[in-house]
Amino acid sequence: MPVTYEPIATTTLGSATKNITFSSIPATYTDLRIVLVSTIQTAADYVEITFNGTTTGYSWTRLSGDGASTASGQINSNTKWVPNLPLGGSTTVPMLITTDIFSYTGSTFKTGLMETSADLNGSGIVIRGVGLWRNTAAITSIKLEVQTYNFNAGTTATLYGIKNF
């Protein structure tokens, strides 16, 4: 069966800001995908994701590699999903974060796949992770937030709905 991606909303920042929120997400899709292309004011900062304004019940596991080393980590009972690491690289070279959220309207816990890629001026990093939100509520809003500083102007975030025909 073919899968169709439909853009629900896109935001491109005209100035630096701490967060981007998608609200009033329709319940007409099977899954969601977030695509974020961003630079952050301080490269050693995190991007965090929350659903429906709730800051409980998040867990994630991730693996990362930069061509010279690898790392892994796991967090249980966190206040947010964290799809990237403090990259420690350029504040001008964008990173790409994609997050797929499965069965976002279902009555079970929500799961997702998170991917981050960044060039870092020739010494790139790739991060792959899985996330769990221990909540059975349908996801109606998603907030992307920088932990301490801001997303830079020019950051673009798009929320896609995925329909399975």
N, C-alpha and C positions, 0 to 999 in steps of 0.2 A: 504494500500500500504506500502511496506517496505521502510524504509529510510536507506540509505547507507552513512556512514562516510568514507571519503577518506583523508588521510593525504596529505596536499599540501606541507608543509614545517615544519621542526623541527630545533630548535636551542638549543644547550646546551652550556652554557657559560664556557669557560676555565679560565676566569678571570673576575673580577668585571667590570661592564659597566653600563652606565646610561640608555641605551635604546636598544630595540630589534625591528627591522623593518621587516615586511613581505611586499615584493614588487612584482610587476608583477603578481598580483592575477588573475588567469584566470576567465572568465565569464561563466564557464561551470557548475556551481552549482546553487541550489536554495537558500541556506543559508550557513553561515559560523559559525564555532565554534573555539574559542581560548581557549586553556588549558594552564595555566601558573602555574608551581610549583616553588616557589621561596622563598628565604629569601632576606631581604634588609639590607643594612649596618646599617641603623638606624631604629629601629622598629617603631618609630613615624613618618614614611614617607608614602606617597601615591604612588599608581600605577595609571598612567593616560593613556588613550587611545585616539589617534587621527586617522582620516582617510584622506588619500590623501594629507597629509601635511596641512590640513585646521584647523585653530584654531578659528572657529566661529560656532555658531548655535547648540551647545550641551546643552542638559538638562538631568537631571536624578532625580529620586526619589529612596530612599533606606530606608530599615528597618534593624535594627541589634539587636542582643541579645547575651548575654554571660552567661546566667543561673542566673544572679543576677539582671540584669537591661536590659532595652530595650531603643532604640533610633530610631529616624527617621529624615530624612532630605530631602530637595528638593533644587535643584539649577536650575535656568533658565538662558539661554543665557551664558553658560560657554564656556571656550576655549577648554575643553576636557571632555571625560567621565571619571568618577572616581569611579571604581567598589569597592574600599575598603576604610576603615577608617585608620587613624594612629593607628595601633593596640596596640602600647604601650607594646608589649610583647617581646618575644625572637627574637634575630637576627639569631638564629641557628635552630629554629623549622620552617619548611616551611609552607607557606600558599598556598592554592589552590584557584585559581581564574579561573572561566569559564565564558565566554561571548559568547552568541549566537546572531548572527546578521542576521536578517530576510530580505529576498528579496534584497540582497546587490547590485544587478545589476538593480533593478527596477527603474522606473522614479518617485517614490514617496519618501517622507522622510524615513530615515532608523530608524528602531526600534531594540531594543535588550534587552535581559535579562542578568543580571550580578549576579554572585554568588561568594561569598568569604567565605572560611572556614579556620580556624586556630586553632590548639590545644593550643598554648600558655602555654605549660608545664602544662596541666591539667585544665586550666581555659579557655576553648575554646570560640570562637566567631563565629557567623554565620551572614552574611550580604546578603541580597537579594535586588536587585534593578532592575529598568527598565530605559532604556535610549532612547533618541531621538536625532537624528542628522538631523537638518533641512536643508537638502541638497538633491537634486534629482540626483546628479551624481552617477554613478556606483562606488563602492569602489574598488580601484585597489591597494591600499597600506594601511597597518595598522602599527602604531607605538605604542609600549608599552614603557612607560618611567616612571622612578622613579622621583618624583617631585624635590627632592633636592640631594639625594645621589646616590647610585648605587644598581643594582641587584648584589648579591653575586655570585661568581663562583659556578657552579653547577646548577644554575637556568636553567630550561627547559621550552621552549615555543613551542607549536605545534599549527599550523593552520590546521583545517579540513574543507573540502568542504562537503556539505551535498547534496546528490542527492535524489530526490523523484521519484521513478520509477512507 
